[in-house]
Amino acid sequence: MDYFSDLAGKRVLVTGACGVIGRWIVAAFQEAGCELCLTDTSQPALAELAAQTGLRGEGFAWAADLTDEASINALVAEVGNRWGSADVLVNNAGIYPSGFLLDISTQEFDEIFAINLRAPYILTKGVAIQMIGKGVKGSIINISSGASRKMRRTVVPYCTSKTALDRLTKGFGVELAEYGIRANTLEPGFMAGSAVSPLTEAHIQKTVAAIPLGRHTSAADVRNGLFYLASNASAYVTGATLTIDGGNSIGSMEVHQTKKSAL
């Protein structure tokens, strides 16, 4: 923890704060002594999370519709009014609807890209302008997925949006470097799903069994990656992707022969 002591007092904006990974992110930065701006679509859910979290200092919660540019800009303006600038932006919000390409509507396709790609662009642009104006050498962290490199049936728009998000991260990494602002991607690995994207127990067990390091992603795994990318420990890292998935994106432990172990 001492290695990341420079995070204490940093001001961190987290989107999708009420989701499973969002709550992990919030808990991690609370542990590091940061002040937080929590944002999600539901004001009641945010109020409940803020009460549970016990926001310190000038931390606050602000509901925003990430499909609406005016709502995103209002969030950025509120951050500027209260803080002047964030030190860290975590673009965590994302949606993962399921549907074959021949079945989903254009509206559904557009919503995926609005939340998973367009919103991080608008937010990063607005927050980066504030950082530059205040001389803040900040950190932008985009939460992506191994799906950015591996296409999956029924979630092709999600996979495509994450591929584009990775490229957008590298673009911001190049263009913000002269201001001392870094942009990187964090890729958590497999999780057991959520209320929005439930998974069957059989699917969970089969997936975990195929992961080289033999388990799903934990809150501690996400915390460690966040601390690295948000702190001075990664001062010379930008445009990079930090994958924390137990090797799930590089290969599978499935063996397609009778002999199932090496020895």
C-alpha positions as CSV (number, residue, x, y, z in Angstrom):
1,M,0.0,0.0,0.0
2,D,2.9,2.4,0.7
3,Y,3.9,2.1,-2.9
4,F,0.7,3.8,-3.9
5,S,0.6,6.4,-1.1
6,D,0.6,9.2,-3.7
7,L,-3.1,8.4,-4.3
8,A,-4.2,9.8,-1.0
9,G,-6.3,12.9,-1.5
10,K,-6.6,12.4,-5.2
11,R,-9.9,13.3,-6.8
12,V,-11.4,10.4,-8.8
13,L,-14.4,10.4,-11.1
14,V,-16.0,6.9,-11.6
15,T,-18.7,6.1,-14.1
16,G,-21.0,3.1,-13.6
17,A,-20.3,3.3,-9.9
18,C,-23.3,1.2,-8.9
19,G,-22.4,-1.9,-10.9
20,V,-20.3,-4.8,-9.5
21,I,-17.0,-3.6,-10.9
22,G,-18.0,0.0,-10.2
23,R,-18.4,-0.8,-6.5
24,W,-15.0,-2.6,-6.5
25,I,-13.5,0.5,-8.0
26,V,-15.2,2.8,-5.5
27,A,-14.0,0.7,-2.6
28,A,-10.5,0.6,-3.9
29,F,-10.1,4.3,-4.2
30,Q,-11.8,4.8,-0.8
31,E,-9.2,2.5,0.7
32,A,-6.4,4.6,-1.0
33,G,-7.7,7.8,0.7
34,C,-9.2,9.4,-2.4
35,E,-12.1,11.8,-2.8
36,L,-14.7,10.4,-5.2
37,C,-17.3,11.6,-7.6
38,L,-19.7,8.7,-8.1
39,T,-21.9,8.7,-11.2
40,D,-24.5,6.3,-12.6
41,T,-28.0,6.6,-14.1
42,S,-30.1,6.2,-10.9
43,Q,-30.0,8.9,-8.3
44,P,-31.6,6.7,-5.5
45,A,-29.0,4.0,-6.2
46,L,-26.2,6.6,-6.1
47,A,-27.5,8.0,-2.8
48,E,-27.6,4.6,-1.3
49,L,-24.0,3.8,-2.5
50,A,-22.8,7.2,-1.2
51,A,-24.3,6.5,2.2
52,Q,-22.7,3.1,2.3
53,T,-19.4,4.4,1.1
54,G,-19.2,7.4,3.4
55,L,-17.7,9.8,0.9
56,R,-14.8,11.8,2.4
57,G,-13.8,15.4,1.9
58,E,-15.5,17.0,-1.1
59,G,-16.7,13.7,-2.6
60,F,-20.2,13.7,-4.1
61,A,-22.6,11.6,-6.2
62,W,-24.1,12.9,-9.5
63,A,-26.6,11.1,-11.7
64,A,-25.9,11.2,-15.4
65,D,-27.4,9.7,-18.6
66,L,-24.3,8.6,-20.6
67,T,-26.4,8.4,-23.8
68,D,-27.1,12.2,-23.5
69,E,-24.2,14.6,-24.3
70,A,-25.9,17.4,-22.4
71,S,-26.1,15.2,-19.3
72,I,-22.4,14.2,-19.7
73,N,-21.4,17.8,-20.1
74,A,-23.4,18.8,-17.0
75,L,-21.4,16.2,-15.0
76,V,-18.1,17.5,-16.3
77,A,-19.2,21.1,-15.4
78,E,-20.1,20.0,-11.9
79,V,-16.7,18.4,-11.4
80,G,-15.1,21.6,-12.6
81,N,-17.3,23.7,-10.3
82,R,-16.5,21.6,-7.2
83,W,-13.0,20.4,-7.8
84,G,-11.6,22.5,-10.7
85,S,-10.4,19.2,-12.1
86,A,-10.3,15.5,-11.3
87,D,-7.0,13.8,-11.0
88,V,-8.2,10.5,-12.2
89,L,-11.1,9.5,-14.5
90,V,-12.3,5.9,-14.6
91,N,-14.6,5.2,-17.6
92,N,-16.1,2.1,-16.2
93,A,-19.8,2.2,-17.3
94,G,-20.7,-0.2,-20.0
95,I,-23.5,-2.4,-21.2
96,Y,-23.4,-6.0,-22.4
97,P,-26.7,-6.9,-24.1
98,S,-27.0,-10.2,-25.9
99,G,-28.4,-10.7,-29.3
100,F,-27.5,-12.0,-32.7
101,L,-26.5,-9.4,-35.3
102,L,-29.4,-10.4,-37.5
103,D,-31.8,-9.8,-34.5
104,I,-30.7,-6.7,-32.7
105,S,-32.2,-3.3,-33.7
106,T,-30.3,-0.3,-34.9
107,Q,-31.4,1.5,-31.7
108,E,-29.8,-1.3,-29.5
109,F,-26.6,-1.1,-31.6
110,D,-26.4,2.6,-31.2
111,E,-27.0,2.5,-27.4
112,I,-24.1,0.1,-26.9
113,F,-21.7,2.4,-28.8
114,A,-23.2,5.5,-27.1
115,I,-22.4,4.1,-23.6
116,N,-19.3,2.0,-24.3
117,L,-17.5,4.3,-26.7
118,R,-19.1,7.7,-27.2
119,A,-19.5,8.5,-23.5
120,P,-15.8,7.8,-22.7
121,Y,-14.8,10.1,-25.6
122,I,-17.0,13.0,-24.4
123,L,-16.0,12.5,-20.8
124,T,-12.3,12.2,-21.4
125,K,-12.3,15.2,-23.7
126,G,-14.1,17.3,-21.1
127,V,-12.1,16.1,-18.1
128,A,-8.8,16.4,-20.0
129,I,-9.5,20.0,-20.9
130,Q,-10.1,20.7,-17.2
131,M,-6.8,18.9,-16.3
132,I,-4.9,20.9,-18.8
133,G,-6.4,24.2,-17.5
134,K,-5.4,23.4,-13.9
135,G,-2.0,21.9,-14.8
136,V,-3.0,18.5,-13.5
137,K,-0.9,15.6,-14.8
138,G,-3.8,13.2,-14.5
139,S,-4.6,9.6,-15.3
140,I,-7.5,8.3,-17.6
141,I,-8.4,4.7,-17.1
142,N,-10.8,3.0,-19.5
143,I,-12.3,-0.4,-18.3
144,S,-12.3,-2.8,-21.3
145,S,-12.5,-6.5,-21.8
146,G,-10.7,-9.4,-23.4
147,A,-13.7,-9.3,-25.8
148,S,-11.8,-6.5,-27.5
149,R,-9.6,-9.2,-29.0
150,K,-11.8,-12.2,-29.1
151,M,-15.2,-12.1,-30.9
152,R,-18.1,-13.8,-29.2
153,R,-21.4,-14.8,-30.8
154,T,-24.5,-12.8,-29.6
155,V,-22.3,-9.9,-28.2
156,V,-20.6,-8.7,-31.4
157,P,-21.5,-5.0,-30.9
158,Y,-20.1,-5.2,-27.3
159,C,-16.8,-6.8,-28.6
160,T,-16.5,-4.2,-31.4
161,S,-17.2,-1.3,-29.0
162,K,-14.4,-2.5,-26.7
163,T,-12.0,-2.9,-29.6
164,A,-12.7,0.7,-30.6
165,L,-12.3,1.8,-26.9
166,D,-8.8,0.3,-26.8
167,R,-7.9,2.3,-30.0
168,L,-9.5,5.5,-28.5
169,T,-7.4,5.0,-25.4
170,K,-4.2,4.9,-27.5
171,G,-5.3,7.9,-29.4
172,F,-5.8,9.9,-26.2
173,G,-2.5,8.5,-24.9
174,V,-0.7,10.1,-27.9
175,E,-2.5,13.4,-27.9
176,L,-2.5,14.0,-24.2
177,A,1.1,13.0,-23.6
178,E,2.4,16.6,-24.1
179,Y,0.3,17.7,-21.2
180,G,1.6,15.0,-18.9
181,I,-1.8,13.2,-18.9
182,R,-1.8,9.4,-19.3
183,A,-4.5,7.2,-20.8
184,N,-4.5,3.5,-20.3
185,T,-6.9,0.5,-20.4
186,L,-7.6,-2.0,-17.6
187,E,-9.0,-5.3,-18.6
188,P,-10.5,-7.3,-15.8
189,G,-11.1,-11.0,-16.5
190,F,-14.1,-13.3,-16.2
191,M,-16.7,-12.6,-13.4
192,A,-19.7,-14.5,-12.5
193,G,-22.1,-12.0,-14.1
194,S,-24.5,-9.5,-12.6
195,A,-28.2,-8.7,-12.3
196,V,-28.0,-7.1,-15.7
197,S,-26.1,-10.0,-17.4
198,P,-26.8,-13.1,-15.3
199,L,-24.9,-16.4,-16.1
200,T,-25.9,-20.0,-15.4
201,E,-23.9,-21.9,-12.8
202,A,-22.9,-24.5,-15.4
203,H,-21.5,-21.7,-17.7
204,I,-19.5,-20.2,-14.8
205,Q,-18.0,-23.5,-13.8
206,K,-17.0,-24.4,-17.3
207,T,-15.4,-20.9,-17.9
208,V,-13.5,-20.9,-14.7
209,A,-12.2,-24.4,-15.4
210,A,-10.7,-23.2,-18.7
211,I,-8.9,-20.2,-17.2
212,P,-5.1,-21.0,-16.9
213,L,-4.8,-19.6,-13.3
214,G,-8.0,-21.4,-12.3
215,R,-10.4,-18.7,-10.9
216,H,-12.4,-15.7,-11.8
217,T,-11.4,-12.1,-11.3
218,S,-11.6,-10.7,-7.7
219,A,-12.0,-7.2,-6.3
220,A,-8.4,-7.3,-5.2
221,D,-7.2,-8.0,-8.7
222,V,-9.1,-4.9,-10.0
223,R,-7.8,-2.8,-7.1
224,N,-4.2,-3.7,-7.7
225,G,-4.5,-2.8,-11.4
226,L,-6.3,0.5,-10.6
227,F,-3.6,1.5,-8.1
228,Y,-0.9,0.9,-10.6
229,L,-2.5,2.9,-13.4
230,A,-3.7,5.7,-11.3
231,S,-0.5,6.3,-9.3
232,N,3.0,7.4,-10.0
233,A,4.0,3.8,-10.2
234,S,3.0,3.9,-13.9
235,A,4.3,7.4,-14.6
236,Y,6.0,6.2,-17.7
237,V,3.0,4.2,-19.0
238,T,0.4,5.5,-21.5
239,G,-1.6,4.0,-24.3
240,A,-1.1,0.6,-22.7
241,T,-3.5,-2.3,-21.8
242,L,-3.2,-4.0,-18.5
243,T,-4.9,-7.4,-18.6
244,I,-5.7,-9.0,-15.3
245,D,-7.6,-12.2,-16.3
246,G,-5.5,-15.2,-15.1
247,G,-4.4,-15.9,-18.7
248,N,-8.0,-16.3,-20.0
249,S,-7.3,-14.2,-23.1
250,I,-4.2,-16.0,-24.1
251,G,-5.3,-19.6,-24.0
252,S,-7.5,-22.2,-22.5
253,M,-6.9,-25.1,-20.1
254,E,-9.2,-27.4,-22.1
255,V,-7.4,-30.5,-23.4
256,H,-8.8,-32.3,-26.4
257,Q,-7.3,-35.7,-25.9
258,T,-7.7,-38.6,-23.6
259,K,-4.5,-37.9,-21.6
260,K,-5.5,-34.8,-19.5
261,S,-2.3,-33.9,-17.7
262,A,1.4,-33.5,-18.5
263,L,2.8,-36.0,-16.0
